[in-house]
């Protein structure tokens, strides 16, 4: 493979060496050496491969189109410490790996790009370094890993994750048991209009039907209910909503639930006191009608302020965990490029790393079982060092984006607990359609954001059934190996397997192959009114609707059989 180096600082030495690897996996090191310390200019490693048996692009950040794309409109995976991760793959029509490229450096701003050149039907790669300006350096080294093995594409992704963990120093955080149990998140159901008595009532109902933690979101820190972040930053309790926060936490604990609290980590709203305190320690100080700005963690004073806030929430108020939001908004803009001798870090990525390391170390000393949630886009190998819960990005009432985000996270997050976005639906919808939201999140830890009090009775029965089903099978659903087929079709068929048991969910593909398993459960989340099973001769089946009612039973005597399954229902084949 021929590599071309493009760009870089004038007089810089950029070179590739130490090529190694075997069995279809190539590794090599990329070096940058500058004559003197300076901000490194962007540079790229370019190469191409024949476009043979390559059908789609896989990337952790793609939420829509996964086709190859022409050279002039390349498919791109952006990566930095608090946004996504440096891995990008080309996949065959049959779901096999054709080339997966990853970088050892998940902190520095980089990108991986591919596109088809029409003149020669080849796919051109660009591995781009320093896509966003960083602090001055004199030298830099990163390792590139190129996997061309003919294996299922997801195995190439899993091996990349293992490489990050075992060879690149990104050891994931400990995951407490409660991080792997269903939760009630209040954001979609309450937004900022919080009421203690009502929340405690909801906690009792939630615990009764299978949820173990409640997440209190935005609104606890302000009397304002108009959304937005102009009152963020002081993190003082709005007593009109929560008169006594320690008493509130105790009341929730008495229901048997744990409780987490939301913070927008970087934000200093213009109505906050800290906006004036830190107005010369912001990452971007240009106004333009903005209501909030991001604090600059390169200042020790900023980091210490934030750490003390979170320590108070866990140590003094008694919260079991924190939802730490928007850390991807730590980014360099405008005046934040200017030098300031008061900073103890010049690199923003290093400063964010230091902040999150200090936060998590402090919280774990206060509570070794502390729960820490992050969400897409900040979900890469570096983030797994700090958080033990990774959630799909906001997609209210969107079953497609939820299932896609879950699959992307499951493929790239190892044993870190992957959570769905908060599940919600319209109360006037049919119970089968509402259940589709649950059927789409089975391979993650469910987060629910529906007020249970007043929920239609059939909806409540459905939710209770799905949560019970999930808890009964969670060892397979989240503890098994995820086989996410057809990524170009938004994972039309997903399976998780463990110890001879498999749980399938059909989103568009009705064919289920039972041949390799002693026990199969198949969920119908598709437009089809039936599922087709092969390899199940001699086994029995039992069909359930979305509320757990048995609607059909029988024996399978043919190698290929069609079984009627209602929307959001399921079939047990044993």
C-alpha positions in Angstrom: 0.0 0.0 0.0 1.4 3.4 -1.0 1.0 6.2 1.4 1.3 9.9 0.5 1.9 12.7 3.1 0.1 15.9 2.4 0.4 19.3 4.2 2.1 20.1 7.5 4.3 23.0 8.8 7.0 24.4 6.6 10.2 22.6 7.5 8.4 19.9 9.5 9.6 16.3 9.2 6.6 13.9 8.8 7.3 10.3 8.3 5.9 6.7 8.7 7.8 3.9 10.2 7.6 0.7 12.3 5.2 -1.2 10.0 4.1 -4.4 11.6 1.2 -6.8 12.0 0.0 -10.1 10.6 -3.1 -11.9 9.4 -4.6 -8.9 7.6 -4.0 -6.3 10.3 -1.3 -3.6 9.5 0.0 -1.1 12.1 2.4 1.7 11.5 3.5 4.8 13.4 3.1 8.4 12.1 5.6 10.9 13.4 5.7 14.7 13.3 8.9 16.6 14.2 9.0 20.4 14.2 12.1 22.5 14.2 10.8 24.4 17.2 7.7 24.3 19.4 4.7 25.6 17.3 1.0 25.1 16.7 1.0 22.2 14.2 -0.6 22.7 10.8 -3.0 20.1 9.6 -1.5 17.2 7.5 -2.9 14.0 6.0 -2.0 10.5 5.1 -3.6 9.5 1.8 -3.9 6.2 0.1 -6.4 4.3 -2.1 -7.8 0.8 -2.6 -9.8 -0.7 -5.5 -13.6 -0.4 -5.0 -14.2 -4.1 -5.1 -17.0 -5.7 -3.1 -17.5 -2.6 -1.0 -21.1 -1.5 -0.5 -21.3 1.0 2.4 -19.5 3.0 5.0 -19.7 2.3 8.7 -19.0 5.1 11.1 -20.0 5.7 14.8 -21.2 9.2 13.9 -23.3 8.5 10.9 -27.0 8.9 11.7 -28.3 8.7 8.1 -26.7 8.0 4.8 -24.2 5.2 4.8 -23.5 4.9 1.0 -19.9 5.3 -0.2 -20.1 8.8 -1.5 -18.0 10.3 -4.3 -14.5 11.7 -3.7 -15.8 15.3 -3.8 -18.3 14.5 -1.0 -16.3 12.2 1.2 -17.8 10.3 4.1 -16.1 11.6 7.3 -15.6 10.5 10.9 -14.5 13.4 13.1 -12.8 12.7 16.4 -11.4 14.4 19.4 -11.4 13.7 23.1 -15.0 14.9 23.7 -16.6 13.9 20.4 -16.9 10.6 18.7 -13.9 8.3 18.1 -11.3 7.6 15.4 -12.6 4.5 13.6 -14.0 4.3 10.1 -14.9 1.2 8.0 -15.8 0.0 4.6 -18.4 -2.9 4.5 -19.4 -5.4 1.8 -23.0 -6.1 0.8 -22.9 -9.2 2.9 -21.8 -7.3 6.0 -18.1 -8.3 5.8 -15.2 -6.1 6.7 -13.3 -4.8 3.7 -11.2 -2.2 5.5 -11.4 -0.7 9.0 -9.0 2.1 9.9 -8.5 3.3 13.4 -6.1 5.7 15.3 -4.5 5.1 18.6 -4.9 8.8 19.5 -8.5 9.5 20.6 -7.7 12.9 22.1 -6.2 15.0 19.3 -8.7 16.4 16.7 -8.5 14.1 13.7 -10.7 12.8 11.0 -11.0 9.7 8.7 -12.5 10.3 5.3 -13.3 8.1 2.3 -14.7 8.7 -1.2 -15.0 7.1 -4.6 -13.0 8.5 -7.5 -15.0 8.1 -10.6 -12.0 8.1 -13.0 -10.6 4.8 -11.6 -13.3 3.3 -9.4 -11.0 3.4 -6.4 -11.8 4.5 -2.8 -9.5 7.2 -1.5 -8.7 7.5 2.2 -7.6 10.6 4.0 -6.3 10.3 7.6 -6.3 13.9 8.8 -4.4 15.1 11.8 -4.9 18.4 13.7 -8.2 19.2 12.1 -8.8 21.8 14.8 -5.9 23.9 16.1 -4.2 22.7 19.3 -1.6 24.0 21.6 2.1 24.3 20.5 4.1 21.1 20.4 7.5 20.0 19.1 6.8 16.4 18.2 3.9 14.0 17.8 3.3 10.3 17.3 0.2 8.2 16.6 -0.4 4.7 15.5 -2.6 3.8 12.5 -4.3 0.4 12.5 -5.7 -1.0 9.2 -7.8 -4.2 9.3 -8.5 -5.9 6.0 -9.5 -9.3 7.3 -12.6 -11.0 5.7 -14.6 -11.1 8.9 -18.0 -9.7 10.0 -17.7 -5.9 10.0 -18.8 -5.8 13.7 -15.9 -8.2 14.7 -13.5 -5.7 13.1 -15.1 -2.9 15.3 -14.9 -5.1 18.4 -11.3 -5.8 17.8 -10.6 -2.1 17.4 -12.2 -1.4 20.8 -10.1 -4.1 22.4 -7.0 -2.6 20.8 -7.9 0.8 22.3 -8.4 -0.7 25.7 -5.4 -3.1 25.8 -2.8 -1.4 23.7 -3.6 2.3 23.6 -4.2 3.0 27.3 -7.9 3.7 27.3 -9.0 1.6 30.2 -12.7 1.9 30.8 -14.2 2.8 34.1 -15.8 0.4 36.5 -19.5 -0.2 35.8 -21.7 -0.5 38.9 -24.7 -2.9 38.8 -27.2 0.0 39.0 -25.8 1.4 35.7 -27.2 -1.7 34.0 -30.8 -1.4 35.4 -33.8 0.5 33.9 -34.2 4.2 34.8 -36.8 6.9 34.8 -35.4 10.1 33.2 -37.6 13.2 33.9 -36.5 15.3 30.9 -39.2 14.6 28.3 -41.9 14.0 30.9 -41.3 17.1 33.1 -38.8 19.3 31.3 -38.1 22.1 33.7 -41.4 22.0 35.6 -40.3 19.9 38.6 -42.5 19.1 41.6 -41.1 17.1 44.5 -44.3 15.4 45.6 -45.2 14.4 42.1 -41.7 13.1 41.4 -41.7 11.0 44.6 -45.1 9.6 43.5 -43.7 8.7 40.1 -40.7 7.1 41.7 -43.0 4.7 43.7 -44.8 3.8 40.5 -41.5 3.4 38.6 -40.1 1.1 41.2 -43.2 -1.1 41.1 -42.9 -1.8 37.4 -39.2 -2.3 37.2 -37.2 0.9 37.2 -34.4 1.4 39.8 -33.0 5.0 39.3 -34.6 8.4 38.6 -32.6 11.1 36.7 -33.6 14.7 37.6 -32.8 16.9 34.6 -32.7 20.6 33.9 -34.9 22.9 35.9 -33.8 22.1 39.5 -31.4 25.1 39.4 -33.8 27.8 38.2 -37.3 29.2 38.7 -37.5 29.8 35.0 -39.3 27.2 32.8 -38.6 28.6 29.4 -35.9 26.1 28.4 -32.4 27.4 27.4 -29.3 27.7 29.6 -29.0 31.3 30.7 -29.5 30.4 34.3 -26.9 27.6 34.3 -23.6 27.8 36.1 -24.3 28.7 39.8 -26.0 25.4 40.5 -28.0 26.7 43.4 -31.2 24.8 44.1 -34.4 26.6 43.1 -36.3 26.3 46.4 -39.6 27.1 44.7 -39.3 23.7 43.1 -37.2 21.7 45.6 -37.4 23.3 49.1 -35.0 20.9 50.8 -32.8 19.0 48.4 -31.4 16.6 51.0 -34.9 15.7 52.2 -35.9 15.2 48.5 -33.1 12.8 48.0 -34.0 10.9 51.1 -37.6 10.6 50.1 -36.6 9.2 46.7 -34.3 6.7 48.5 -37.2 5.6 50.7 -39.0 4.5 47.5 -36.1 2.1 46.8 -34.9 4.2 43.9 -31.5 5.7 43.4 -31.3 9.3 42.1 -29.1 11.2 39.7 -28.8 14.9 39.0 -28.1 16.8 35.7 -25.4 19.4 35.1 -24.5 21.2 31.9 -20.8 21.0 32.6 -19.3 23.9 30.5 -22.1 26.4 30.6 -22.1 29.8 32.3 -25.5 31.5 31.6 -25.6 35.2 31.3 -28.0 35.4 34.3 -25.6 33.5 36.5 -23.2 34.9 39.0 -20.3 32.9 37.7 -20.7 34.5 34.3 -19.4 37.7 35.8 -16.8 35.8 38.0 -15.4 34.0 35.0 -16.1 36.4 32.2 -12.4 36.5 31.3 -12.1 32.7 31.5 -14.5 31.7 28.7 -13.7 29.7 25.6 -15.5 32.2 23.4 -16.3 35.7 24.6 -18.2 37.0 21.5 -21.7 38.0 22.4 -24.0 38.1 19.4 -27.1 37.7 21.5 -26.1 34.4 23.1 -27.5 33.3 26.4 -24.7 31.1 27.6 -21.0 30.6 27.1 -18.5 27.8 27.8 -16.1 28.0 30.7 -12.4 27.4 29.9 -11.1 24.4 31.8 -7.5 25.4 31.0 -7.7 27.5 34.2 -7.3 25.7 37.4 -9.8 28.0 39.1 -12.5 26.9 36.7 -11.8 23.2 37.2 -11.7 23.5 41.0 -15.1 25.3 40.9 -16.7 22.6 38.9 -15.2 19.8 40.9 -16.5 21.3 44.2 -20.0 21.6 42.7 -20.2 18.0 41.8 -18.6 16.8 45.0 -21.3 18.8 46.9 -24.1 17.1 45.0 -22.8 13.6 45.7 -21.1 14.1 49.1 -23.4 16.6 50.8 -26.8 16.2 49.0 -26.5 12.5 48.7 -27.1 11.9 45.0 -26.1 8.5 43.6 -24.8 9.8 40.4 -24.6 12.7 37.9 -25.7 13.3 34.3 -22.8 15.4 33.0 -24.0 17.1 29.8 -22.5 19.0 26.9 -18.8 18.3 27.5 -18.5 18.3 23.7 -19.1 22.1 23.9 -15.6 22.5 25.2 -14.1 23.8 21.9 -11.6 26.5 20.8 -13.1 29.6 19.2 -12.2 33.2 18.6 -10.4 34.7 21.5 -9.7 31.3 23.2 -6.7 30.8 20.9 -4.9 33.7 22.6 -2.2 33.0 25.1 -2.9 33.6 28.8 -0.2 32.9 31.3 -2.8 32.3 34.0 -3.7 29.0 32.5 -1.9 25.8 33.8 -2.8 24.0 30.6 -2.3 25.2 27.0 -4.0 22.3 25.4 -7.8 22.3 25.7 -7.9 18.5 25.2 -5.5 18.0 28.0 -7.4 20.4 30.2 -10.7 18.6 29.6 -9.0 15.3 30.3 -7.6 16.7 33.5 -11.1 18.1 34.5 -12.9 14.8 33.9 -10.2 12.7 35.5 -10.3 14.9 38.7 -14.1 14.9 38.7 -14.5 11.1 38.5 -11.6 10.5 40.9 -13.2 12.8 43.4 -16.7 11.3 43.0 -15.5 7.7 43.3 -13.8 8.5 46.6 -17.1 9.8 47.9 -19.1 6.9 46.4 -17.3 4.0 44.7 -20.6 3.0 43.1 -21.3 6.5 41.7 -23.2 6.6 38.4 -21.8 9.0 35.7 -23.7 9.4 32.4 -22.5 10.9 29.1 -24.3 10.9 25.8 -23.6 11.0 22.1 -21.5 12.7 20.8 -19.1 12.4 23.7 -18.8 8.6 23.8 -15.4 7.5 22.6 -12.6 5.4 24.2 -11.3 8.4 26.2 -14.8 9.2 27.6 -15.1 5.6 28.8 -12.3 6.3 31.3 -14.6 8.7 33.1 -18.2 7.6 32.6 -20.0 4.2 33.2 -23.2 5.1 31.3 -23.3 6.2 27.6 -26.6 7.3 26.3 -28.0 7.7 22.7 -28.3 11.4 21.7 -31.7 13.0 22.0 -34.3 11.5 19.6 -37.7 11.9 21.3 -40.3 9.4 20.0 -37.9 8.3 17.3 -37.5 4.5 17.3 -35.3 4.5 14.2 -32.6 6.8 15.6 -32.8 5.2 19.0 -32.0 1.7 17.6 -29.3 3.1 15.3 -27.6 5.0 18.2 -27.8 1.9 20.4 -26.2 -0.3 17.8 -23.4 2.2 17.2 -22.8 2.5 20.9 -22.9 -1.2 21.6 -20.4 -1.9 18.9 -17.9 0.7 20.2 -18.4 0.7 24.0 -17.3 -2.7 25.3 -18.7 -3.4 28.7 -19.7 0.2 29.5 -23.4 0.4 30.1 -25.2 1.6 26.9 -28.5 3.4 27.5 -31.3 4.3 25.2 -32.4 7.8 24.7 -35.4 8.5 27.0 -38.4 6.5 25.6 -41.6 8.5 25.1 -44.7 8.3 23.0 -48.0 10.0 22.5 -50.6 8.7 25.0 -53.3 8.6 22.2 -51.2 6.3 20.1 -52.1 2.6 19.8 -50.5 0.3 22.4 -48.7 -1.6 19.6 -47.2 1.5 18.1 -46.2 2.7 21.6 -44.6 -0.6 22.2 -42.4 -0.2 19.1 -40.4 2.4 21.1 -39.6 -0.4 23.6 -38.9 -3.0 21.0 -36.4 -0.7 19.4 -34.3 -0.3 22.6 -34.0 -3.9 23.8 -30.2 -4.1 23.4 -29.6 -1.2 25.7 -30.5 -0.2 29.3 -33.9 1.3 29.0 -34.5 4.9 30.0 -38.2 5.8 30.2 -39.6 9.4 30.2 -43.4 9.0 30.5 -45.4 10.1 33.4 -46.9 6.8 34.7 -49.7 8.5 36.7 -52.6 8.7 34.2 -50.9 6.5 31.6 -53.6 4.5 29.7 -54.0 1.1 31.3 -53.1 -0.9 28.2 -50.0 1.3 27.8 -49.0 0.7 31.4 -49.5 -3.1 31.0 -47.3 -3.0 27.9 -44.6 -1.0 29.6 -44.6 -3.3 32.6 -44.4 -6.4 30.3 -41.5 -5.1 28.3 -39.5 -4.1 31.4 -40.1 -7.5 32.9 -39.1 -9.2 29.7 -36.0 -7.0 29.5 -35.0 -7.8 33.1 -35.6 -11.5 32.7 -33.4 -11.6 29.6 -30.9 -8.8 30.2 -28.0 -11.2 30.6 -28.4 -11.9 26.9 -29.7 -8.6 25.7 -26.9 -6.4 27.1 -24.4 -9.1 28.3 -24.3 -11.1 25.0 -22.5 -10.5 21.7 -24.4 -8.0 19.5 -24.8 -9.1 15.9 -26.0 -6.0 14.1 -26.8 -6.9 10.5 -27.2 -4.6 7.6 -25.9 -1.3 8.9 -26.6 0.4 5.6 -30.3 -0.4 6.3 -30.1 1.1 9.8 -29.5 -2.4 11.3 -32.6 -4.1 9.9 -32.0 -7.3 11.9 -30.3 -7.2 15.3 -29.4 -10.2 17.5 -27.7 -10.7 20.8 -26.4 -14.2 21.6 -25.0 -15.8 24.7 -24.6 -19.5 25.7 -26.7 -20.9 23.0 -29.6 -18.4 23.4 -30.4 -15.7 20.9 -32.8 -12.8 21.0 -33.6 -11.3 17.5 -35.4 -8.2 16.7 -36.7 -7.8 13.1 -37.0 -4.2 12.0 -37.5 -4.8 8.3 -36.0 -8.3 7.6 -38.5 -11.1 8.6 -36.2 -14.0 8.2 -34.8 -15.6 11.5 -32.3 -18.5 11.4 -32.6 -20.6 14.5 -30.2 -23.3 13.4 -27.3 -22.3 15.7 -29.3 -21.8 18.9 -31.1 -24.0 21.4 -33.4 -21.1 22.4 -34.6 -18.2 20.3 -36.8 -15.2 21.0 -37.8 -13.1 18.1 -39.4 -9.6 18.4 -41.4 -8.2 15.5 -40.6 -4.5 15.2 -41.3 -4.5 11.5 -44.2 -3.7 9.2 -44.7 -7.4 8.6 -47.5 -9.3 10.2 -45.4 -12.4 10.4 -41.9 -13.7 10.8 -40.2 -16.5 8.9 -38.1 -19.1 10.8 -35.6 -21.6 9.5 -33.7 -24.4 11.2 -36.3 -24.9 13.9 -37.7 -28.3 13.0 -38.9 -30.2 16.1 -39.1 -27.2 18.3 -42.2 -25.6 19.7 -43.3 -21.9 19.5 -45.3 -19.6 21.6 -46.4 -16.2 20.3 -47.1 -13.2 22.6 -48.6 -9.8 21.9 -47.0 -6.5 23.2 -48.6 -6.9 26.6 -47.4 -10.4 27.2 -50.6 -12.3 26.4 -50.1 -15.7 24.7 -52.0 -15.6 21.4 -50.8 -18.8 19.7 -48.8 -22.0 20.4 -47.7 -24.9 18.3 -45.0 -27.2 17.0 -42.6 -26.6 14.1 -42.5 -29.5 11.6 -41.1 -27.7 8.5 -37.6 -26.3 7.9 -39.2 -23.0 6.8 -42.2 -21.7 8.6 -44.1 -18.4 8.7 -45.6 -17.5 12.1 -48.0 -14.7 12.5 -46.7 -12.1 15.0 -48.5 -8.8 15.8 -46.6 -5.6 15.8 -44.3 -5.3 18.8 -45.2 -8.9 19.8 -42.7 -11.8 20.0 -42.2 -15.5 19.5 -40.5 -18.0 21.8 -38.9 -20.9 19.9 -37.6 -23.6 22.2 
